[in-house]
Amino acid sequence: MAEKFVVPEADAAGRFGEFGGRFVPETLMAPVEELTRAYTKARADASFRRELHGLLTTYAGRPTPLTEARRLSAELGARIFLKREDLLHTGAHKINNALGQVLLAKRMGKGRVIAETGAGQHGVATATAAALMGLPCVVYMGSVDIERQALNVYRMRLLGTKVVSVESGSKTLKDAINEAMRDWVANYGDTHYVLGSVLGPHPYPRMVRDFHAVIGRETRAQAKKVLGGKLPDLLVACVGGGSNAIGLFHAFLPDVQVELVGVEAGGRSAAPGEHAARFGPGRVGVLHGTRTLLLADDDGQILPTHSVSAGLDYPAVGPEHANLAALGRTRYESVTDDEALAAFHALSEKEGIIPALETAHAVAWVLREAPKRPGATIVIGLSGRGDKDVPSVARLEGLEGVAS
């Protein structure tokens, strides 16, 4: 029998080893504690789990298929599978968490939900769940991301959500989270903050992971069926905050024979401000309520980041990822903007599947590394579809007349 990895769960304070916890101003302690109590109760409530399962199956479209990428496999010499979260309602894995949190907000008696978004997929998912459940919704989005994700901005507005442009700082995801937290401080009595990744103060990293863990549970069962009872050799997923990756990885953590690789945004270069790769150059610090690995200077100031993909353009990573890396169970590598753009085209042309630019980072790593692993079975977490990115890629490539 293969050796098993003992999966470290967060302690009562939400700490994953030296990472995680709850670092918030006094004004947020009451709502965070209220959320912790409500989620702990809902997590143990069979009726909540049944209602969420019903929404995931009849509304979101679970289970998602595990698709064999036959042409890529033939070209690379490894057997490549895609876990198709791009086929979910709204086009990405984000709906798993949005449905869970908005359903929880209803149970808590909240009359309003807010969210941040980078690529726009979490914003669209939250707007969708809010429309379904009849709650007003406000989404904060950096003005840089609004420009490069215009389609998702209109989708949110079409769903009845107010989109607030954030003009502070780098005008990207980090700054959108800042503004959402300010809103929550001012309005926590009737407002739930639907945080979109495994970030933030406890209980968010655990809660968001739990809502996405269905990805890995399905993948495990599907892979064993296809592979004659065996598990895949390798799982690969892109990592910004890390929600889709931890959702895919979690069911496989005990199985040390399954390699787990997260792929970060290598951006334009390794120079500070030119990438969003936290592992390696990152240091331990606190951002947005959690202690984790982040990009900061010698004075502890958060460094600017860059990625061609808005959803990976963030200076910190989820604390559970930081802890798993410290324990040696997972590893994290990066690919450049150019590699991701090449993978965006490759998957489109070889398999007829246009991936999100975030997802294309995971595909790019497999294009680069799979030829070194002949015969290996590899599952890529296909976290989202790329419709939202077509106009921005077209602009980058000098094509005119592609509607945004």
Phi, psi and omega in degrees: 000136182293148176298146180249143173271131178278113186286119180280119177268156177296144176280186185298336179267005179080022181266130170259094187062233179275359186252166178090216181090199186218103182241086184226157176294159182306327181295340180259354182298317182297310179294326178293319178293321176299316179296319179300314179297316183294319181290320178302318179292314182295322181301327181267359186264115182298327181291323176296315181297321179295316181296317179295317178301319178298318178294319181295326183273315187268344182246312184277330177103026175277152358283153175270149184285159169255108188259130175279126179271085192291319181289319176297319180301314181297323182286323187267341179085007174237162180265112188255130175238151180240123173274111199272065175292344176295341181273356176292155172306134185082350169093011179198171180295343188302335182295333178303310182286320182298315178298317180298314183287322180290324174299318177296319178301319177299315180296330179279353180081019179284143183257005186201145174234150176229160179204163168253161172206151176250287178288347180097345184291319177293323177298315178297317180297317179292318177300321179295311180296322179294318177298317180300321186258005172074033179247137173295149187220138174235132179240129177264133185214131178300144184296330175297317180288327176301320180293319184271355179230048185300324180299314180292329176299314179293323177301316179298315180295323177299328180278002176093010182266144173273125179256122181256122179282128181260121185255359184273160174058225180277357177062035180231203190300316180305316183286328175296320177296318177306312183291322178297320179294323176297317177300314182298318178302318185282336190228024189295341181301320182239009188237137170249134177268113180273081179294138194264358179216182183275055183238188172077182182286155171306132018259011188303311183303319179287317184296312181295320175301314181300319181291334179264352184297343176302330180300310181290323179298315177296314182300318181300311180294318181294318181295317180297324179293317182285327187260019176066039178091354180269162174263157177295160178282331192208136171245138182226133178212150175288154181225112166259265165289321172113023185288316181291325181293312180292328175298320178287317187287328198302318182291345182256357185304320181294339189267093188293343179285347177265116181280138183239119184234123172260142185242121182261174181273109177280350174060219183271329181194179179275001180290147178305136181087353184254003184206179175223042180262108186274329181282129186106277181283347184289161176226163182281132178196186182244130175214133176052041170090001181226150176266123187200188173277133180210168178265115182214160178273185184295340178267003179085005179281137182294131180278151172294156179232165175214139166206147173296338179257122183299327184287345178255001187272072187210140189276357181230166179233156180303142185296330178292322175298316180301319181290317180297324176293318179298327179277351179083009181279328179237160172223159189226130178230175183229158170230155184278167173306313183297320178296320180294319178295321177296321179291326175305315178288318186298313181293323178299313185282326184273327187236357181070027181233116178271113183271156168300153178298328175300307180301324182300336176295319177293319178299318181299319179298319180293319177301323182282321191258333185301322179300341177278354185233062184301133178084355180291151172258124188233130174251125174260129172285103181274084194290336182195162179269161191259012179308318183298335186263350184302313180298319182290323176295319179300317178296316179301327184265008173080019179271135180257156171082012176269117186296141175257000000 
